[in-house]
Amino acid sequence: MFDITSQAASDTSAIHLKGLDGEHLYDDKGNPVRIVVYGPGSRQFAQVEARQTARAIKRMEANDGKLSVASPEQRDAETAEDLAAITVAFENFDYPPAKGKPDAERFAALYLDRSLGFITKQVTKHLNDWGNFKNASPAD
């Protein structure tokens, strides 16, 4: 009999970031530049989805029950907040404009930086593929 739990997703996954040229990034010691995130099977991700739903309902209620879209600035801020909430760590790189800030603020600042928007896109794309959260070893 097949044990379906062998297919359970891991809570986290590391994204090896690519630069603007499409090549993977490495630090001075040859370590991969990565962002570790909570995935779609995690409690943290579920909390972000619930917050997104609540925002959409609040916007609809404020617009007499009609669908409304957030402004680009508000959408960017919400995306940065959501991604920061599911970011576990930056590995082998720093974001100097937010140096010394708490992790959540530092993470959000990077995701808000439009000049580094390609990183936000990579993280979002990674999160949309459950296969990126495959457990390294099958459950026994």
N, C-alpha and C positions, 0 to 999 in steps of 0.2 A: 504494500500500500504506500502511496506517495505521501510524504509529510509536507503538507502545504506550508507549514511554518518555515520551511527551508527557504521560502521565497520572501520572508518578511524583510521590509526595508530597514536599513540602518537609520538611526535618528539624525546622523550628521554625515557630511561629505565635504571633501576639500576640492576647491576649484583652482586648478593651476592656471593663473592668469596669463593672457596673451597681450602683447603690446599692440600698438597701432599697426605694426607691420604684419600682425597675425602670428608672430613667433612667440613661443612660451618665454616668460620672463624668469630670470634667475638673479639671485643676489651676488655679491662679490665673491662669495665662497662656493658658488655653484648650487646653492639650495634653491628649490623652486619657490617662486613668489606665489603665495596662495591665500585664499580666503576660505575659512571653514564656516559652513552654514548648517542650520537645522533644516531638515527636509520636510516634505509633505506628509510624512507619517508621524511627525513629532508633535508633542503637545504645544511647543512654542509656535509652530507653523499654524496649528489650529487656532491659537489665540489671535494671530495676525488675521487669519481669514474671518474670524468673528468680528474683529474690529473693522475690517473692510466692509462687511455686510452692514454693520451698525452705521457706518459713515454714509453708505448709499441710502439707507432708510431715512436717516436724518436729513439728507439733502432732498429726498423726495418729499418728506413731510414739510420741509421749509418751502417747497415749491408747489404747494397745494396738490400733492399726490402725483405730480408729473415728474418724469425722469429729467434729471439735470446733470450736467457734466461739470466737474471741478475745473477751475481755471488752471492753466498750465503751471503756474507757480504753486498752487495748492496741490496739484497732482504730484509734482516733483517732491514737495515736502512730505506728502503722505507716503510716497514710494520710498524715500530715504528713511523715514521713520519705521516703516514696515521692514525693510531690508535690515536696518540696524537691529531691530528686535529679534531677528533670526540669525544674526551673524554671531558666531562663537569667537572667532579670532582672525586677526591678520597675521600671516606667517611670513617671516623673512622680508618684511618691508614696513616702512613707517609712512605716516601721512603728516609731514611737518606742520601744515597750517592748523592742525588740531592737536599738536603736541601738548602733553600734559593734561588733556581733557579726559574725563571718564570714557570708558570704551564705547558706550552707546552714543555719546556725542561725537566721538571721533569717527565711528563707523558712519553715522548719519552725515557728517560733514563731507566725507569722501563721496558718498552716494549723491550728495547735492552738488558736487563740483562738476559743472557741465563740461569742463575741459577733460574730465576723466569719465565722461558718460559711457564710454565703451566698456568700462569695468562694470557699471551698473547693468548694462545689457547682457554681459557675460554671466553675471550672477543670476539675473532673471531667467535667462535661457536655461541655465543649469538646474534651477529650481523646478522648471516645468517638465523635467524628464525624470520620472521615478527611477529609471535605470541607473541614474547617477548615485543612487542611494542603496545600491546592492550591497548586501553584507559581504565582507571579505571572506568569511568562512561560513559554511552552512551550519545551521543549528543542528545540534545532536538530539 
